[in-house]
Amino acid sequence: MMKNMKIRTEFPHKTRTISHIWIPMPDGCRLAARIWLPEDAELHPVPAILEYIPYRKNDGTAVRDSIYHPYFAGHGYAAVRVDMRGSGDSESEPSGVLQDEYVQQELDDGVSVIEWLARQRWCDGKVGMMGKSWGGFNSLQVAAMQPHALKAIITVCSTDDRYADDVHYKGGCILSTDMLGWSTTMLAWNARPPDPEVLRDGWRKAWLERLEQTPCLVKEWLSHQHRDDYWKHGSICEDYSAVQCAVYTVGGWADPYSNAIPRMLSGLSCPRKGLIGPWAHEYPQRALPAPQIGFAQECLRWWDHWLKETDTGIMDEPMLRVWMQESVVPKTFHQERPGRWVAEPLLTPHNLESQYFYLNSDGLTNKFAEEKSLRVPKTQAVGFEGGMWFPMGIPGDFPGDQRYADSKSLCFTSELFTESKEILGNPEVKLILTSDKPQALIAARLCDVSPDGSSLLVSWGLLNLIHRNSHEHPDPLIPGKQFNANVRLNACAHSLKPGHRWRLALSSAYTPHAWPSPEPVELEVSPGNETYLHLPLRTVRPEDELLADFAQPECTPPLETETVRTPSRNRTVRHELIEDRYTLTDSVDSGRICFLDDGLEMEDVSKDTLSLVEGDPLSLKVSCERSAGIGRADWQCRADASGTMTSTSGEFHVNSKLEVFERKQRIFVRNWDFSIPRNSV
């Protein structure tokens, strides 16, 4: 809980909670749900708001659910939290467990849940859907299926393009720690048992059946290294017109999914709004960095407009509202990012001014120069200061000072600016390159350099250069032959202070985010009129001063818990000088808590290790360990999952293992050991 969040207990409607109810699917499978609704809803039906995710309503999201959903119920809504098929307390049969993200069965079930909600006596037939991350993804995807009762959605920290912006690939490069890490996390989480107090005598049979069918997700993800039909499924950017209900898309600059928000605002034709704060991967009610906002109240303004036809004024406001971040000292944790809220009617290039900086031996300049090519340093150990790709806003998540990474990159620095400069949108780098190898990648970082020399990461981008023309149809490089490449950096909002400079840093590796090319690569950049940095400048708009303040965060009382073990985090990089080996270790103990109402306890522990010998990209080894525990009194269960990933010049090799324990006795073990050919990655 955030310190500035107000606990509210009085609401317009008295509420009741249905702790567990079954929602039947057409094939006979039953999904487990918890529902909060006004006491008189059966006499005076209300709209329903659905959150539909695999993270377990009884424990995984129970605290978070308790501060949002009762709040909505108190304002005249039926708030419904559903465990997806094969997760939490939901059944698996007859169609099996959760086999992957966003499969058609998941989306069909989502439509069936909405239809079921609309038929209930306490529902007036109108439904909204919301969620963060997985729930934000499937809100968009279910909306594209156009269930009649679904009138509006709120999608938080999600994307419209599963290949371009998700935990698997970026710019056609494999996200080296995150792809395996997320697969290992889901392996452990999916192995947790249903709650015996809900399923009673059938819980253990259901659990063992799930374990037998549990997949190793990374195998499927690694088998699709290009943007093929597998990734197009669930990517609403394939047909924006399919989404016809109203969409409120929300995210944060510290979150990896903010790129999708301007894309969706431009691509969708339905009623829509966008909001981007300084936040990491969390609901804005309690996300870091601050400032947080009264997100529950903002949701109500949206729901009241679209589900109750009440004029809240929300659609009279600018389409996009973002937090314009200011220059700060680089740190791996920011409690708050200074800045201000600004507004745009729509974030598209024609609404923004542009500034072009040419890349040459003098740095970033306003004039191009025809001169000799410039070499990108031939190094693998660059990027360790880049922070987490998937930050949750805890200490150690954010990028630190970039000076060391800059020293191992080809850098272009501007003159200092005597006036502040604001950018909003996606910076882009246009390059003429030459590679000495048939396969290469390039990483581009935009930094804010202060007078003391510290370098703050503002935005970054990756591009697998074989994918320079298409992620669907790769185009091999011809060593020694020039080619053009366009690197699109992450969307950002940044106000450069007077006395500061812009810096563009280029490298042919970016550890730990990008899996390296199979050979050390020497790239050369050719200066000229086609080699430049484009920054989307923004001028102050009158709407900025007219923006109303967000409400201060408030919520219903959270579930009472007791801390059994306090959380901790340790993230280090070690350099062995003789072998020239770099080892990154990231250990996160989320602690152990006990829910006081029913005595249920839960815990999560993770450790990621990445090691790499400088100059040898094939030495990269990524190892991930996860432990997820759950129990009550003398009933204690734990799932331990692990995975390692290495590569040769021709293939990737993955080994994963799952061990499950009940009362310290191992009841299940399974190993996955497989190789998958490299395909232009």
Stockholm file with secondary structure:
# STOCKHOLM 1.0

chainA/1-681         MMKNMKIRTEFPHKTRTISHIWIPMPDGCRLAARIWLPEDAELHPVPAILEYIPYRKNDGTAVRDSIYHPYFAGHGYAAVRVDMRGSGDSESEPSGVLQDEYVQQELDDGVSVIEWLARQRWCDGKVGMMGKSWGGFNSLQVAAMQPHALKAIITVCSTDDRYADDVHYKGGCILSTDMLGWSTTMLAWNARPPDPEVLRDGWRKAWLERLEQTPCLVKEWLSHQHRDDYWKHGSICEDYSAVQCAVYTVGGWADPYSNAIPRMLSGLSCPRKGLIGPWAHEYPQRALPAPQIGFAQECLRWWDHWLKETDTGIMDEPMLRVWMQESVVPKTFHQERPGRWVAEPLLTPHNLESQYFYLNSDGLTNKFAEEKSLRVPKTQAVGFEGGMWFPMGIPGDFPGDQRYADSKSLCFTSELFTESKEILGNPEVKLILTSDKPQALIAARLCDVSPDGSSLLVSWGLLNLIHRNSHEHPDPLIPGKQFNANVRLNACAHSLKPGHRWRLALSSAYTPHAWPSPEPVELEVSPGNETYLHLPLRTVRPEDELLADFAQPECTPPLETETVRTPSRNRTVRHELIEDRYTLTDSVDSGRICFLDDGLEMEDVSKDTLSLVEGDPLSLKVSCERSAGIGRADWQCRADASGTMTSTSGEFHVNSKLEVFERKQRIFVRNWDFSIPRNSV
#=GR chainA/1-681 SS CCTTCEECCCCSSCEEEEEEEEEECTTSCEEEEEEEEETTTTTSCEEEEEEEESSCTTTTTHHHHHHHHHHHHHTTCEEEEEECTTSTTCCCTTTCSCCSTTCHHHHHHHHHHHHHHHHSTTEEEEEEEEEETHHHHHHHHHHTTCCTTEEEEEEESCCSCTTTSSSSEETTEEBHHHHHHHHHHHHHHHTSCCCHHHHGGGHHHHHHHHHHHCCCHHHHHHTCCSSCHHHHTTCGGGCGGGCCSEEEEEEETTSTTTTHHHHHHHHCCSSEEEEEESCCSSCTTTCSSBCCCCHHHHHHHHHHHHHSCCCCSGGGSCSEEEEEEECCCCCSCCSBCCEEEEEESCCCGGGSEEEEEEEETTEEESSCCCCCCEECCCCSCCCTTSCCSSCCSSTTCSCCCCHHHHHTSEEEECCCCSSCEEEEECCEEEEEEEESSSCCEEEEEEEEECTTCCEEEEEEEEEEGGGSSCSSSCCCCCTTCCEEEEEECCCEEEEECTTCEEEEEEESCCTTTBCCCSSCCCEEECCSTTCEEEEEECCCCHHHHHCCCCCCCEECCCCCEEEEECCEEEEEEEEETTTTEEEEEEEEEEEEEEETTTCEEEEEEEEEEEEEETTEEEEEEEEEEEEEEEEETTEEEEEEEEEEEEECSSEEEEEEEEEEEETTEEEEEEEEEEEEECCCC
#=GC SS_cons         CCTTCEECCCCSSCEEEEEEEEEECTTSCEEEEEEEEETTTTTSCEEEEEEEESSCTTTTTHHHHHHHHHHHHHTTCEEEEEECTTSTTCCCTTTCSCCSTTCHHHHHHHHHHHHHHHHSTTEEEEEEEEEETHHHHHHHHHHTTCCTTEEEEEEESCCSCTTTSSSSEETTEEBHHHHHHHHHHHHHHHTSCCCHHHHGGGHHHHHHHHHHHCCCHHHHHHTCCSSCHHHHTTCGGGCGGGCCSEEEEEEETTSTTTTHHHHHHHHCCSSEEEEEESCCSSCTTTCSSBCCCCHHHHHHHHHHHHHSCCCCSGGGSCSEEEEEEECCCCCSCCSBCCEEEEEESCCCGGGSEEEEEEEETTEEESSCCCCCCEECCCCSCCCTTSCCSSCCSSTTCSCCCCHHHHHTSEEEECCCCSSCEEEEECCEEEEEEEESSSCCEEEEEEEEECTTCCEEEEEEEEEEGGGSSCSSSCCCCCTTCCEEEEEECCCEEEEECTTCEEEEEEESCCTTTBCCCSSCCCEEECCSTTCEEEEEECCCCHHHHHCCCCCCCEECCCCCEEEEECCEEEEEEEEETTTTEEEEEEEEEEEEEEETTTCEEEEEEEEEEEEEETTEEEEEEEEEEEEEEEEETTEEEEEEEEEEEEECSSEEEEEEEEEEEETTEEEEEEEEEEEEECCCC
//
